[in-house]
Amino acid sequence: MPHHRSDVLAHAVALLDDHGLAALTMRRLGAELDVQPSAIYHHFASKQALLAAVADEILSRGARPRTAAEWPDQLREVCSELRHAMLACTDGADVVATVSAFGLGAAAPVKEIEAILGSADVPDDLVAVASRTLVHYVFGHAFEEQTARQAVSLGAVERSLESLPDFDLGLDLVIDGLRARLP
């Protein structure tokens, strides 16, 4: 029986990755940990708090070292890391994007992008919009890719996955558009 928040969180991420978001319930998590669901609430006040912690853990597990020197490459690093982190866990894109939309967590990529844009002398009125645009592009692309791959692997749909590798080109289009707005 886990007594630590980190044990509960690790099991929640494993449950998500093994069975998907629909299976991640307080009841099932408690049953798999051999505790009453109410014991989970000792560590997480609500399912939303659990999902926020799961989203942050997904992002933490996907963290990579930063090596880029120029702001466009720094943006590519952050966005690529975000994408890969979400794709590494079943329904990761859904969880991270939802938690972010609700303002419950998964805020690190937005803050990092805003810092990069600020240091690149992007006008203040564009920083927040550009950051949200980049993150929304990554969320949308990752969600479509993850959903399509899962549906194809389950035999639920027949679909070409050829459009999925266009992430880098789409990201470059957004960055080029931002660059065109700079003085």
Residue pairs with C-beta under 8 A, 6 or more apart in sequence:
1 33
1 34
1 35
2 8
2 11
2 33
2 35
5 43
5 44
5 53
7 33
8 29
8 33
8 40
8 43
8 44
9 43
9 50
9 53
9 54
9 57
10 57
11 29
11 32
11 33
12 24
12 29
12 50
12 53
12 54
13 54
13 57
13 58
13 61
13 89
15 23
15 24
15 28
15 29
15 32
16 23
16 24
16 54
16 89
16 90
16 91
16 92
16 95
17 89
17 90
17 92
18 90
19 90
20 90
20 91
21 90
21 91
21 94
21 95
24 50
24 51
24 54
25 47
26 37
26 40
26 41
26 47
26 50
27 37
29 37
29 40
29 50
30 36
30 37
30 38
30 39
30 40
33 39
33 40
40 50
44 50
44 53
48 102
48 104
49 104
51 95
51 98
51 99
51 104
52 99
52 104
52 105
52 106
53 105
54 95
54 99
55 95
55 96
55 98
55 99
55 100
55 104
55 105
55 106
56 99
56 105
56 106
56 108
58 85
58 86
58 88
58 89
58 92
58 95
58 96
59 82
59 85
59 96
59 106
59 108
59 109
61 85
61 88
61 89
62 81
62 82
62 84
62 85
62 86
62 88
63 81
63 85
64 77
64 81
64 84
66 74
66 77
67 77
68 74
68 76
68 77
71 116
71 117
71 119
71 120
72 175
72 179
74 116
75 113
75 116
75 117
75 134
75 171
75 175
76 168
76 171
76 175
78 109
78 112
78 113
78 116
79 109
79 113
79 134
79 135
79 137
79 138
79 171
80 167
80 168
80 171
81 109
82 96
82 109
82 135
82 138
82 142
83 138
83 141
83 142
83 167
85 92
85 96
86 92
86 93
86 96
86 97
86 138
86 139
86 142
86 146
87 93
87 142
87 145
87 146
89 95
90 146
90 150
91 146
92 142
92 146
93 139
93 142
93 143
93 145
93 146
93 147
94 143
94 146
96 106
96 139
97 106
97 139
97 142
97 143
99 105
99 106
100 106
100 107
100 110
100 135
100 139
109 135
109 138
110 131
110 132
110 135
113 130
113 131
113 134
113 135
114 127
114 128
114 131
117 126
117 127
117 130
117 131
118 124
118 127
120 182
121 182
122 130
122 178
122 182
123 182
123 183
126 178
126 181
130 178
133 174
134 171
134 174
134 175
137 170
137 171
137 174
138 171
141 167
141 170
144 164
145 164
145 167
148 157
148 159
148 161
148 164
149 161
149 164
151 157
151 159
152 158
152 159
152 161
